[in-house]
Amino acid sequence: MASTLQAEPAVAMRLLNTYQQKEYQFVITQADLDRSPAWEENQDAAPLAPRAAVESARRYAMDDLLRKVRPSQQWLMRRITIEHVGGRENQWIYIIDFIPEQGDAVLLTALPVFRIPVLMDGTVPRANVTLARSGGRGNQK
């Protein structure tokens, strides 16, 4: 009787958000990046426009993830970054940062930042949600 071993997919990036005693981990594999359009050096614009990346992140954040985290909370987009990841020079992703809306409140502490990755084809990897380990350090890459 023969058995077949399947290799674990190569992880290109892990992005961890810790919020309200839970960890939200996004994992992007090399295979995810290989399926996504490359941003070639001779192209002026990325394959996915920044506003399209924000819309993908917002749709996932508002419809799927952050509404479950805190249903009454409004989240505001605060930052768009683009980062090189993976094993090839032409593989990039967007990272969209959201913060909870505070209205006119004066804050004495830093706002939590929730970071959502978006691939160049507009897909957002689904977060794996677990209870936070004690001593969690917040958002990490």
KOLTORMI-348545 format. One record per residue: residue number from 1; x, y, z of N, C-alpha, C in turn; residue in one letter. Coordinates in Angstrom, 2 decimals. Example, Ala and Ser with C-alpha at 12.3 -4.5 7.8 and 13.67 -1.06 7.14 Angstrom:
# KOLTORMI-348545
+-----+---------+---------+---------+---------+---------+---------+---------+---------+---------+------+
!  nr !     n_X !     n_Y !     n_Z !    ca_X !    ca_Y !    ca_Z !     c_X !     c_Y !     c_Z ! rest !
+-----+---------+---------+---------+---------+---------+---------+---------+---------+---------+------+
!   1 !   13.19 !   -5.69 !    7.80 !   12.30 !   -4.50 !    7.80 !   13.20 !   -3.30 !    7.80 !    A !
!   2 !   12.85 !   -2.25 !    7.08 !   13.67 !   -1.06 !    7.14 !   12.90 !    0.03 !    7.87 !    S !
+-----+---------+---------+---------+---------+---------+---------+---------+---------+---------+------+
//
This chain:
# KOLTORMI-348545
+-----+---------+---------+---------+---------+---------+---------+---------+---------+---------+------+
!  nr !     n_X !     n_Y !     n_Z !    ca_X !    ca_Y !    ca_Z !     c_X !     c_Y !     c_Z ! rest !
+-----+---------+---------+---------+---------+---------+---------+---------+---------+---------+------+
!   1 !    0.84 !   -1.16 !    0.00 !    0.00 !    0.00 !    0.00 !    0.90 !    1.24 !    0.00 !    M !
!   2 !    0.70 !    2.10 !   -0.98 !    1.52 !    3.30 !   -1.12 !    0.76 !    4.49 !   -0.54 !    A !
!   3 !    1.52 !    5.38 !    0.05 !    0.90 !    6.61 !    0.55 !    1.52 !    7.78 !   -0.19 !    S !
!   4 !    0.75 !    8.83 !   -0.32 !    1.20 !   10.01 !   -1.03 !    1.31 !   11.15 !   -0.04 !    T !
!   5 !    2.47 !   11.77 !   -0.02 !    2.68 !   12.94 !    0.83 !    2.53 !   14.18 !   -0.03 !    L !
!   6 !    1.78 !   15.13 !    0.45 !    1.66 !   16.38 !   -0.26 !    2.40 !   17.45 !    0.51 !    Q !
!   7 !    3.20 !   18.21 !   -0.22 !    3.98 !   19.26 !    0.41 !    3.08 !   20.42 !    0.81 !    A !
!   8 !    3.42 !   21.04 !    1.90 !    2.72 !   22.24 !    2.33 !    3.02 !   23.35 !    1.32 !    E !
!   9 !    2.05 !   24.20 !    1.02 !    2.33 !   25.30 !    0.09 !    3.35 !   26.26 !    0.71 !    P !
!  10 !    4.22 !   26.79 !   -0.13 !    5.24 !   27.74 !    0.34 !    4.55 !   29.05 !    0.73 !    A !
!  11 !    4.78 !   29.48 !    1.95 !    4.18 !   30.72 !    2.45 !    5.07 !   31.88 !    2.04 !    V !
!  12 !    4.48 !   32.84 !    1.34 !    5.21 !   34.04 !    0.93 !    5.08 !   35.15 !    1.98 !    A !
!  13 !    3.94 !   35.18 !    2.69 !    3.72 !   36.24 !    3.68 !    2.62 !   35.83 !    4.65 !    M !
!  14 !    2.81 !   36.19 !    5.90 !    1.76 !   36.09 !    6.92 !    1.55 !   37.49 !    7.46 !    R !
!  15 !    0.29 !   37.85 !    7.61 !   -0.04 !   39.16 !    8.16 !   -1.00 !   38.91 !    9.32 !    L !
!  16 !   -0.62 !   39.36 !   10.49 !   -1.37 !   39.07 !   11.70 !   -1.94 !   40.35 !   12.30 !    L !
!  17 !   -3.24 !   40.34 !   12.55 !   -3.93 !   41.42 !   13.26 !   -4.43 !   40.85 !   14.57 !    N !
!  18 !   -4.22 !   41.57 !   15.65 !   -4.76 !   41.18 !   16.95 !   -5.73 !   42.28 !   17.38 !    T !
!  19 !   -6.96 !   41.85 !   17.66 !   -7.99 !   42.81 !   18.03 !   -9.02 !   42.13 !   18.91 !    Y !
!  20 !   -9.32 !   42.73 !   20.03 !  -10.33 !   42.24 !   20.98 !  -10.15 !   40.75 !   21.29 !    Q !
!  21 !   -8.97 !   40.40 !   21.75 !   -8.61 !   39.05 !   22.20 !   -8.68 !   37.97 !   21.11 !    Q !
!  22 !   -8.62 !   38.40 !   19.84 !   -8.59 !   37.43 !   18.75 !   -7.46 !   37.79 !   17.80 !    K !
!  23 !   -6.94 !   36.76 !   17.14 !   -5.92 !   36.95 !   16.11 !   -6.55 !   36.64 !   14.76 !    E !
!  24 !   -6.29 !   37.51 !   13.81 !   -6.78 !   37.37 !   12.45 !   -5.55 !   37.26 !   11.56 !    Y !
!  25 !   -5.27 !   36.05 !   11.11 !   -4.05 !   35.82 !   10.33 !   -4.38 !   35.58 !    8.86 !    Q !
!  26 !   -3.77 !   36.39 !    8.02 !   -3.86 !   36.21 !    6.58 !   -2.59 !   35.51 !    6.13 !    F !
!  27 !   -2.74 !   34.48 !    5.31 !   -1.58 !   33.77 !    4.76 !   -1.65 !   33.86 !    3.25 !    V !
!  28 !   -0.56 !   34.33 !    2.66 !   -0.45 !   34.39 !    1.21 !    0.63 !   33.41 !    0.80 !    I !
!  29 !    0.27 !   32.47 !   -0.06 !    1.23 !   31.46 !   -0.51 !    1.86 !   31.91 !   -1.83 !    T !
!  30 !    2.96 !   31.26 !   -2.15 !    3.60 !   31.53 !   -3.43 !    2.66 !   31.17 !   -4.58 !    Q !
!  31 !    1.86 !   30.13 !   -4.41 !    0.89 !   29.75 !   -5.43 !   -0.16 !   30.85 !   -5.64 !    A !
!  32 !   -0.59 !   31.51 !   -4.55 !   -1.52 !   32.64 !   -4.68 !   -0.91 !   33.73 !   -5.55 !    D !
!  33 !    0.35 !   34.03 !   -5.29 !    1.04 !   35.08 !   -6.05 !    1.23 !   34.67 !   -7.51 !    L !
!  34 !    1.53 !   33.40 !   -7.74 !    1.74 !   32.92 !   -9.11 !    0.46 !   32.99 !   -9.93 !    D !
!  35 !   -0.71 !   32.85 !   -9.28 !   -2.00 !   32.95 !   -9.97 !   -2.42 !   34.40 !  -10.22 !    R !
!  36 !   -1.81 !   35.31 !   -9.50 !   -2.17 !   36.72 !   -9.58 !   -1.31 !   37.41 !  -10.65 !    S !
!  37 !   -1.84 !   38.44 !  -11.32 !   -1.05 !   39.12 !  -12.35 !    0.24 !   39.72 !  -11.78 !    P !
!  38 !    1.28 !   39.65 !  -12.57 !    2.56 !   40.25 !  -12.19 !    2.54 !   41.74 !  -12.53 !    A !
!  39 !    3.33 !   42.51 !  -11.81 !    3.52 !   43.92 !  -12.14 !    4.91 !   44.03 !  -12.73 !    W !
!  40 !    4.97 !   44.02 !  -14.04 !    6.24 !   44.02 !  -14.75 !    6.92 !   45.38 !  -14.65 !    E !
!  41 !    8.22 !   45.36 !  -14.70 !    9.01 !   46.58 !  -14.55 !    8.70 !   47.61 !  -15.63 !    E !
!  42 !    8.33 !   47.16 !  -16.82 !    8.07 !   48.09 !  -17.92 !    6.63 !   48.62 !  -17.92 !    N !
!  43 !    5.82 !   48.27 !  -16.92 !    4.45 !   48.76 !  -16.81 !    4.39 !   49.94 !  -15.84 !    Q !
!  44 !    3.82 !   51.04 !  -16.31 !    3.70 !   52.21 !  -15.43 !    2.75 !   51.96 !  -14.27 !    D !
!  45 !    1.62 !   51.33 !  -14.56 !    0.59 !   51.12 !  -13.54 !    0.54 !   49.66 !  -13.12 !    A !
!  46 !    0.18 !   49.46 !  -11.88 !    0.00 !   48.09 !  -11.37 !   -1.20 !   47.45 !  -12.06 !    A !
!  47 !   -1.25 !   46.12 !  -12.12 !   -2.38 !   45.44 !  -12.77 !   -3.73 !   45.74 !  -12.11 !    P !
!  48 !   -3.70 !   46.08 !  -10.84 !   -4.93 !   46.43 !  -10.12 !   -4.79 !   47.87 !   -9.64 !    L !
!  49 !   -5.77 !   48.70 !   -9.98 !   -5.74 !   50.10 !   -9.55 !   -5.89 !   50.18 !   -8.04 !    A !
!  50 !   -5.25 !   51.18 !   -7.41 !   -5.37 !   51.32 !   -5.95 !   -6.82 !   51.39 !   -5.47 !    P !
!  51 !   -7.67 !   52.12 !   -6.17 !   -9.07 !   52.21 !   -5.72 !   -9.79 !   50.87 !   -5.80 !    R !
!  52 !   -9.43 !   50.06 !   -6.79 !  -10.02 !   48.71 !   -6.89 !   -9.55 !   47.85 !   -5.73 !    A !
!  53 !   -8.29 !   48.00 !   -5.34 !   -7.76 !   47.25 !   -4.19 !   -8.48 !   47.67 !   -2.91 !    A !
!  54 !   -8.70 !   48.97 !   -2.75 !   -9.42 !   49.47 !   -1.57 !  -10.83 !   48.91 !   -1.55 !    V !
!  55 !  -11.50 !   48.88 !   -2.70 !  -12.87 !   48.36 !   -2.76 !  -12.91 !   46.88 !   -2.40 !    E !
!  56 !  -11.94 !   46.10 !   -2.88 !  -11.88 !   44.67 !   -2.52 !  -11.70 !   44.50 !   -1.02 !    S !
!  57 !  -10.77 !   45.26 !   -0.45 !  -10.53 !   45.17 !    1.00 !  -11.75 !   45.64 !    1.78 !    A !
!  58 !  -12.35 !   46.73 !    1.34 !  -13.52 !   47.26 !    2.04 !  -14.68 !   46.27 !    1.98 !    R !
!  59 !  -14.91 !   45.68 !    0.82 !  -15.99 !   44.71 !    0.68 !  -15.76 !   43.52 !    1.62 !    R !
!  60 !  -14.55 !   42.99 !    1.65 !  -14.25 !   41.88 !    2.55 !  -14.35 !   42.33 !    4.01 !    Y !
!  61 !  -13.76 !   43.48 !    4.31 !  -13.74 !   43.96 !    5.69 !  -15.15 !   44.25 !    6.19 !    A !
!  62 !  -15.92 !   44.96 !    5.40 !  -17.24 !   45.38 !    5.86 !  -18.26 !   44.25 !    5.80 !    M !
!  63 !  -18.20 !   43.45 !    4.76 !  -19.21 !   42.40 !    4.59 !  -18.90 !   41.14 !    5.39 !    D !
!  64 !  -17.64 !   40.77 !    5.45 !  -17.28 !   39.48 !    6.04 !  -16.62 !   39.57 !    7.40 !    D !
!  65 !  -15.64 !   40.39 !    7.53 !  -14.77 !   40.29 !    8.69 !  -15.08 !   41.28 !    9.80 !    L !
!  66 !  -14.95 !   42.55 !    9.54 !  -15.04 !   43.53 !   10.62 !  -16.45 !   43.68 !   11.16 !    L !
!  67 !  -17.46 !   43.38 !   10.39 !  -18.83 !   43.41 !   10.91 !  -19.02 !   42.33 !   11.97 !    R !
!  68 !  -18.32 !   41.22 !   11.83 !  -18.39 !   40.15 !   12.83 !  -17.57 !   40.51 !   14.06 !    K !
!  69 !  -16.52 !   41.28 !   13.87 !  -15.66 !   41.69 !   14.98 !  -16.42 !   42.63 !   15.91 !    V !
!  70 !  -17.04 !   43.63 !   15.34 !  -17.76 !   44.65 !   16.10 !  -18.85 !   45.23 !   15.21 !    R !
!  71 !  -20.04 !   44.63 !   15.22 !  -21.08 !   44.97 !   14.23 !  -21.46 !   46.44 !   14.16 !    P !
!  72 !  -21.46 !   47.16 !   15.24 !  -21.90 !   48.55 !   15.21 !  -20.76 !   49.52 !   14.86 !    S !
!  73 !  -19.56 !   49.04 !   14.79 !  -18.39 !   49.90 !   14.56 !  -18.25 !   50.25 !   13.08 !    Q !
!  74 !  -18.00 !   51.51 !   12.80 !  -17.65 !   51.95 !   11.45 !  -16.13 !   51.95 !   11.33 !    Q !
!  75 !  -15.63 !   51.49 !   10.20 !  -14.18 !   51.42 !    9.97 !  -13.82 !   52.34 !    8.80 !    W !
!  76 !  -12.73 !   53.07 !    8.98 !  -12.27 !   54.01 !    7.97 !  -10.95 !   53.53 !    7.37 !    L !
!  77 !  -10.83 !   53.68 !    6.05 !   -9.57 !   53.34 !    5.40 !   -8.58 !   54.46 !    5.69 !    M !
!  78 !   -7.40 !   54.09 !    6.16 !   -6.40 !   55.08 !    6.55 !   -5.12 !   55.03 !    5.74 !    R !
!  79 !   -4.79 !   53.90 !    5.14 !   -3.52 !   53.84 !    4.43 !   -3.57 !   52.75 !    3.37 !    R !
!  80 !   -2.91 !   53.04 !    2.24 !   -2.72 !   52.06 !    1.18 !   -1.21 !   51.94 !    0.98 !    I !
!  81 !   -0.71 !   50.72 !    1.06 !    0.71 !   50.50 !    0.73 !    0.79 !   49.39 !   -0.30 !    T !
!  82 !    1.89 !   49.33 !   -0.97 !    2.13 !   48.25 !   -1.92 !    3.48 !   47.65 !   -1.54 !    I !
!  83 !    3.50 !   46.33 !   -1.43 !    4.71 !   45.66 !   -0.96 !    5.10 !   44.52 !   -1.89 !    E !
!  84 !    6.39 !   44.39 !   -2.07 !    6.92 !   43.27 !   -2.83 !    6.90 !   42.04 !   -1.92 !    H !
!  85 !    6.39 !   40.94 !   -2.44 !    6.38 !   39.67 !   -1.71 !    6.67 !   38.55 !   -2.70 !    V !
!  86 !    7.00 !   37.41 !   -2.16 !    7.17 !   36.24 !   -3.02 !    8.57 !   36.10 !   -3.57 !    G !
!  87 !    8.70 !   35.11 !   -4.44 !   10.01 !   34.72 !   -4.94 !   10.44 !   35.38 !   -6.23 !    G !
!  88 !    9.59 !   36.24 !   -6.80 !    9.95 !   36.90 !   -8.06 !    9.89 !   38.41 !   -7.89 !    R !
!  89 !   10.66 !   39.10 !   -8.70 !   10.74 !   40.57 !   -8.60 !    9.42 !   41.26 !   -8.95 !    E !
!  90 !    8.57 !   40.61 !   -9.73 !    7.37 !   41.28 !  -10.23 !    6.11 !   40.90 !   -9.45 !    N !
!  91 !    6.25 !   40.42 !   -8.24 !    5.09 !   40.02 !   -7.43 !    4.89 !   41.01 !   -6.29 !    Q !
!  92 !    3.73 !   41.65 !   -6.33 !    3.40 !   42.71 !   -5.39 !    1.99 !   42.51 !   -4.86 !    W !
!  93 !    1.72 !   43.05 !   -3.68 !    0.37 !   43.08 !   -3.12 !    0.11 !   44.45 !   -2.52 !    I !
!  94 !   -1.15 !   44.76 !   -2.38 !   -1.56 !   45.94 !   -1.63 !   -1.83 !   45.53 !   -0.20 !    Y !
!  95 !   -1.59 !   46.46 !    0.72 !   -2.03 !   46.30 !    2.11 !   -2.85 !   47.54 !    2.45 !    I !
!  96 !   -4.11 !   47.29 !    2.81 !   -5.03 !   48.38 !    3.11 !   -5.27 !   48.40 !    4.61 !    I !
!  97 !   -5.03 !   49.55 !    5.23 !   -5.20 !   49.70 !    6.68 !   -6.53 !   50.38 !    6.99 !    D !
!  98 !   -7.25 !   49.79 !    7.93 !   -8.51 !   50.36 !    8.43 !   -8.36 !   50.66 !    9.92 !    F !
!  99 !   -9.02 !   51.73 !   10.35 !   -9.09 !   52.06 !   11.77 !  -10.55 !   52.26 !   12.15 !    I !
! 100 !  -10.90 !   52.02 !   13.42 !  -12.28 !   52.28 !   13.83 !  -12.55 !   53.78 !   13.88 !    P !
! 101 !  -13.73 !   54.16 !   13.40 !  -14.12 !   55.57 !   13.43 !  -14.36 !   55.97 !   14.89 !    E !
! 102 !  -13.88 !   57.15 !   15.26 !  -14.03 !   57.63 !   16.63 !  -14.85 !   58.90 !   16.73 !    Q !
! 103 !  -15.32 !   59.42 !   15.61 !  -16.08 !   60.67 !   15.63 !  -15.21 !   61.80 !   16.13 !    G !
! 104 !  -15.74 !   62.62 !   16.99 !  -15.01 !   63.76 !   17.52 !  -14.32 !   63.45 !   18.84 !    D !
! 105 !  -14.29 !   62.18 !   19.21 !  -13.71 !   61.81 !   20.50 !  -12.22 !   62.11 !   20.53 !    A !
! 106 !  -11.76 !   62.53 !   21.68 !  -10.33 !   62.73 !   21.90 !   -9.78 !   61.43 !   22.45 !    V !
! 107 !   -8.77 !   60.91 !   21.79 !   -8.23 !   59.61 !   22.20 !   -6.92 !   59.78 !   22.95 !    L !
! 108 !   -6.79 !   59.03 !   24.02 !   -5.56 !   59.05 !   24.79 !   -4.70 !   57.82 !   24.48 !    L !
! 109 !   -5.22 !   56.93 !   23.68 !   -4.47 !   55.74 !   23.28 !   -4.48 !   55.64 !   21.75 !    T !
! 110 !   -3.57 !   54.85 !   21.24 !   -3.49 !   54.65 !   19.80 !   -4.67 !   53.80 !   19.32 !    A !
! 111 !   -5.16 !   54.12 !   18.16 !   -6.24 !   53.33 !   17.57 !   -5.70 !   52.01 !   17.04 !    L !
! 112 !   -6.49 !   50.95 !   17.14 !   -6.06 !   49.70 !   16.52 !   -6.10 !   49.85 !   15.00 !    P !
! 113 !   -5.15 !   49.26 !   14.35 !   -5.10 !   49.26 !   12.88 !   -5.35 !   47.83 !   12.42 !    V !
! 114 !   -6.28 !   47.68 !   11.48 !   -6.58 !   46.37 !   10.92 !   -6.07 !   46.37 !    9.49 !    F !
! 115 !   -5.09 !   45.51 !    9.19 !   -4.42 !   45.48 !    7.89 !   -4.95 !   44.31 !    7.06 !    R !
! 116 !   -5.37 !   44.61 !    5.82 !   -5.93 !   43.60 !    4.94 !   -5.13 !   43.55 !    3.64 !    I !
! 117 !   -4.59 !   42.37 !    3.30 !   -3.84 !   42.25 !    2.05 !   -4.78 !   42.03 !    0.86 !    P !
! 118 !   -4.38 !   42.55 !   -0.29 !   -5.15 !   42.37 !   -1.53 !   -4.16 !   41.98 !   -2.62 !    V !
! 119 !   -4.44 !   40.86 !   -3.27 !   -3.60 !   40.42 !   -4.38 !   -3.88 !   41.27 !   -5.62 !    L !
! 120 !   -2.98 !   41.22 !   -6.61 !   -3.11 !   42.03 !   -7.81 !   -4.27 !   41.61 !   -8.71 !    M !
! 121 !   -4.95 !   40.52 !   -8.38 !   -6.17 !   40.18 !   -9.12 !   -7.43 !   40.62 !   -8.35 !    D !
! 122 !   -7.23 !   41.31 !   -7.23 !   -8.35 !   41.83 !   -6.45 !   -8.86 !   40.90 !   -5.37 !    G !
! 123 !   -8.27 !   39.71 !   -5.24 !   -8.75 !   38.80 !   -4.21 !   -8.11 !   39.12 !   -2.87 !    T !
! 124 !   -8.88 !   38.85 !   -1.84 !   -8.42 !   39.01 !   -0.46 !   -8.38 !   37.62 !    0.16 !    V !
! 125 !   -7.21 !   37.17 !    0.63 !   -7.19 !   35.86 !    1.29 !   -8.07 !   35.89 !    2.53 !    P !
! 126 !   -8.71 !   34.80 !    2.84 !   -9.57 !   34.73 !    4.02 !   -8.72 !   34.62 !    5.27 !    R !
! 127 !   -9.10 !   35.35 !    6.29 !   -8.34 !   35.34 !    7.54 !   -8.69 !   34.09 !    8.35 !    A !
! 128 !   -7.70 !   33.53 !    8.98 !   -7.89 !   32.45 !    9.94 !   -8.02 !   33.13 !   11.31 !    N !
! 129 !   -9.14 !   32.93 !   11.97 !   -9.43 !   33.62 !   13.24 !   -9.26 !   32.64 !   14.39 !    V !
! 130 !   -8.44 !   33.03 !   15.37 !   -8.22 !   32.22 !   16.57 !   -8.21 !   33.13 !   17.79 !    T !
! 131 !   -8.30 !   32.53 !   18.96 !   -8.16 !   33.31 !   20.19 !   -6.71 !   33.77 !   20.30 !    L !
! 132 !   -6.54 !   35.01 !   20.74 !   -5.19 !   35.56 !   20.86 !   -4.43 !   34.87 !   21.97 !    A !
! 133 !   -3.17 !   34.66 !   21.72 !   -2.29 !   34.14 !   22.76 !   -2.03 !   35.26 !   23.75 !    R !
! 134 !   -1.80 !   34.93 !   24.99 !   -1.52 !   35.97 !   25.97 !   -0.21 !   36.64 !   25.60 !    S !
! 135 !   -0.15 !   37.92 !   25.84 !    1.06 !   38.67 !   25.50 !    1.12 !   39.01 !   24.02 !    G !
! 136 !   -0.04 !   39.00 !   23.32 !   -0.05 !   39.33 !   21.90 !    0.51 !   40.72 !   21.67 !    G !
! 137 !    1.13 !   40.91 !   20.53 !    1.84 !   42.17 !   20.27 !    1.17 !   43.01 !   19.20 !    R !
! 138 !   -0.11 !   42.78 !   18.93 !   -0.79 !   43.63 !   17.97 !   -0.51 !   43.22 !   16.54 !    G !
! 139 !   -0.57 !   44.19 !   15.65 !   -0.39 !   43.91 !   14.23 !    1.05 !   43.56 !   13.93 !    N !
! 140 !    1.22 !   42.49 !   13.18 !    2.56 !   42.03 !   12.83 !    2.57 !   41.58 !   11.40 !    Q !
! 141 !    3.76 !   41.48 !   10.84 !    3.94 !   40.87 !    9.54 !    4.88 !   39.73 !    9.67 !    K !
+-----+---------+---------+---------+---------+---------+---------+---------+---------+---------+------+
//
